[in-house]
Amino acid sequence: MILVIGNWFDGIVIDRLWVSQKSWIIPEIIDIPYIKSWKTILVRRILGMIVYIPIAAIISFIFVKISLVL
């Protein structure tokens, strides 16, 4: 869940809100377009969530089984 929450925070707060408002400027890369569309951000975050949650469930299941054996 930490990865899912961090992924959403990064996509919405950092990538879209903070970077798009030009709250910070790096002179060397000022001409590089970095602002992603809302569609791109939401699609990537949803796909990431779809991947992270089953992987976390599988890893949790494995650790529970190992702890029961020990």
RACORHU-V469974 format. One record per residue. N is the residue number from 1. RES is the residue in three letters. PSI is psi in whole degrees, -180 to 180 (* if undefined). D_FIRST is the distance of its C-alpha to the first C-alpha in Angstrom with 2 decimals. Layout:
N|RES|PSI|D_FIRST  N|RES|PSI|D_FIRST
This chain:
1|MET|-31|0.00  2|ILE|-40|3.79  3|LEU|-39|5.36  4|VAL|-47|5.03  5|ILE|-44|6.13  6|GLY|-37|8.39  7|ASN|-46|9.68  8|TRP|-43|10.75  9|PHE|-46|12.20  10|ASP|-44|14.03  11|GLY|-42|15.41  12|ILE|-53|16.62  13|VAL|-51|17.56  14|ILE|-60|18.63  15|ASP|-45|19.94  16|ARG|-53|21.43  17|LEU|-49|22.37  18|TRP|-48|23.15  19|VAL|-39|24.72  20|SER|-22|26.54  21|GLN|1|28.21  22|LYS|41|29.60  23|SER|-21|28.44  24|TRP|148|28.99  25|ILE|128|31.54  26|ILE|111|31.90  27|PRO|-35|35.58  28|GLU|-26|35.34  29|ILE|27|32.97  30|ILE|-27|34.15  31|ASP|-3|35.46  32|ILE|122|32.37  33|PRO|120|30.66  34|TYR|-16|26.94  35|ILE|122|26.00  36|LYS|154|24.06  37|SER|159|24.60  38|TRP|-37|22.23  39|LYS|-45|22.43  40|THR|-45|21.39  41|ILE|-48|18.39  42|LEU|-40|17.20  43|VAL|-45|18.03  44|ARG|-39|16.22  45|ARG|-40|12.96  46|ILE|-43|13.32  47|LEU|-40|14.31  48|GLY|-42|11.46  49|MET|-40|9.01  50|ILE|-33|11.61  51|VAL|-44|11.64  52|TYR|-44|8.12  53|ILE|-47|7.38  54|PRO|-37|10.86  55|ILE|-43|10.82  56|ALA|-40|8.03  57|ALA|-41|10.19  58|ILE|-46|13.27  59|ILE|-41|12.51  60|SER|-44|11.74  61|PHE|-44|14.94  62|ILE|-45|16.87  63|PHE|-34|16.16  64|VAL|-44|17.13  65|LYS|-41|20.23  66|ILE|-41|21.12  67|SER|-31|20.90  68|LEU|-31|23.15  69|VAL|-38|25.64  70|LEU|*|25.90
